[in-house]
Amino acid sequence: MNQIVGKSNILFITLDTLRFDVAQQELAAGRTPFFASLLPAGWEERHAPGSFTYASHCAFFAGFLPTPARPGVHERLFSLKFAGSETTGTSSYCFDTPDIVSGFSGIGYRTICIGGVGFFKKQNPLSCVLPNLFQESYWRPEFGVTDPESTRHQVEFAQELLQEKPDQKVFLFMNLSALHQPNCHYLPGADAAAGDSLATHAAALRYIDSQLRPLFQTLNQMGDTFVILSSDHGTTYGEDGYTGHRLGHEKVWTIPYADFHMRKGSLS
């Protein structure tokens, strides 16, 4: 990361609530073609640092991205200076700040948050905590969980912001809300009274996949971009009697993750 930070834009997208098994299944079946074009090796299985949005994002912004789901000490991309960190290595970019967002700001990045779920709504003190880390933070009702076109709205707004200052390096964070309940509106014919299901969860992912290309094209025209794609936690749909998240179940803590360096002009 020491060869990338300062030279490349950073795009960090959280696909809120996305399960690893569903992400892999949809990619393998060819139903998320844009993700497949970005991730030739597929999604990486990782463990979430928290079981719900707020906890995971507090960890993310402290430099603790999801941990590879395999034994060993795993060096982190970003870290904050503190004694005794076993996962800060020679290739980690280390900030002497309380969070990575202010760290990026301190080295000249324009930091932008485009929120999605309730912890980014900026409508009460709690939902201001995460957005207030950024120089610019935005939330609108059409970015939230109840709008069936939330990802399209978020992407179009991100493009507008990026085009304002195309020459300034940007740390763009987006929390995509479409997968979070309610998501039954993404599957035609789904019974709204029956609620969400694995099938509607997968349909929401397919919707997100269909909306992301314009954002990546805009960034790809601006310059090199380091991309992080990750869920923040999974969720349960009746497994072992559990429904939802903020609980310690394998379907909650096992999530998809990917990162890669996208070179300017490489995206058709």
Buried (B, 14 or more C-beta within 10 A) or exposed (E): BEEBBEEBBBBBBBBBBBBBBBBBBBBEEEBBEBBBEBBEEBBBBBBBBBBBBBBBBBBBBBBBBBBEBEEEEBBBBBBBEEEEBEEBBEEBBBBEBEBBBBBBBEEEBBBBBBBBBBBBBBEEEEBBBBBEBBBEBBBBEBBBBEBBEBBBBBBBBBBEBBEEEEEEBBBBBBBBBBBBBBBBBBBEEBEEEEBBBBBBBBBBBBBBBEBBBEBBEBBBEBBBBBBBBBBBBBBBBEEEEBEBBEBEBEBBBBBBBBBBEBEBEEBE
